[in-house]
Amino acid sequence: MILYLHGFRSSPNSFKARLLAARLAELGRADEWCCPMLPVSPLETVALAEARVAEARAQGGAQQVTVIGSSLGGYFATHLAEKHGWPAVLLNPAVVPQRDLSAYLGEQPLWHGGGSIVVEPHHLDELRALGVASITRPERYYLMAATGDEVLDYREMLAHYPGARTTLIEGSDHAISEFAQYLDDVLAFCDGEHVEPPAPRAAA
């Protein structure tokens, strides 16, 4: 199962989500894809993600789960990776969203399809509660960070995921406009390139 968590004010119709869904469909793997519309509440978002995985497993699927998180979704993906041991792909992830989103309290328009969300102060508290001070298993993570990200600072991303597999993109933007060229790298990681090598055996 590939669980995609979109970013702030985004949706399952985001550019990167649509590219990944189309690529999986081309490969005959559409049934592995899960990209729900996330609620504004961070705690509800995490609960929804966990529920989707539980539903899939109850139906006999999702033996292996990889979570992909874009921007704010990367923050949630990190929490879930640490909590459940799931590998995670992070696309320009938010590192301190409670700070960044403090300027977006109140009603905020959604990027796709119209509508809006209302960001309340308690949502920032929920973000703090989900924070991961430091990752414990860097081999579980694949970080993709763009130096040209106009929304988030790639240097914070690099500092927060030391030792993780990393693709540092020179230039680009927050959306990673050339994401199509990285699709197969992302899916290869989802398919098991994150698996740890066997532990060395002691000499006989």
PyMOL commands that set and color helices and strands:
alter all, ss='L'
color gray80, all
select helices_A, chain A and resi 15-26+30-32+42-58+72-84+97-104+121-129+138-140+154-160+179-193
alter helices_A, ss='H'
color red, helices_A
select strands_A, chain A and resi 2-5+33-34+66-70+88-91+106-109+116-119+141-146+165-169
alter strands_A, ss='S'
color yellow, strands_A
deselect
rebuild
show_as cartoon
